[in-house]
């Protein structure tokens, strides 16, 4: 009787061991025994992650495009688009010298003072550039004296294909009885010559100068090297 109980115990043990081995092999192969809903539920594929970003993952807000990026054309200084916007003429003064050299820089040995770069465009009343327009500049030195024997601080140039010009020079000194100013003649190809003057904002002598006109004020700014000035000439061309 004791011997039979021992055999039964061994048979039960072997049967339990075999069952455990089969379960282990099925688990290792990714299989589950049939008829076990608990194990089948645990083998289901995980849910797909959400497609919408979490609030902390929101894309940064892009800055609004600038006027330049949007292709907006900034208005010229002064404005154009009407016959009333034509640059007014002014007296030539007593110190004009014809036949000046062609050059865009008046800086040369002997010229002293605060450096200034004047830029702008020559435009029609329709705001169209005037390529090849002639610009003839002259002005006093930093002590208010004009060179009447040569061509110091005198010269002419031609606007580029977009009507742009650039003059590299110095801030003129004060001439007796006048406020600070540049002289210039501007001429579109085969058109009449405009003779005028350009002025500096904030000059104490502006209001006392009988020739001064506010329509001829440049936009003057301080720079690392001196000053910059900007002015657009508006011509009434046929």
FENNOR-V638347 format. One record per helix or strand. SS is the DSSP state (H for helix, E for strand). FROM is the first residue (numbers start at 0). TO is the last residue. If there is no record, write none. Layout:
[[SS	FROM	TO] [SS	FROM	TO]]
//
This chain:
[[H	1	27] [H	36	41] [H	54	56] [H	82	84] [E	101	101] [E	104	104] [E	114	123] [E	128	128] [E	133	137] [E	153	157] [E	163	169] [E	180	186] [E	192	198] [H	213	215] [E	216	216] [E	218	221] [E	225	229] [E	232	234]]
//
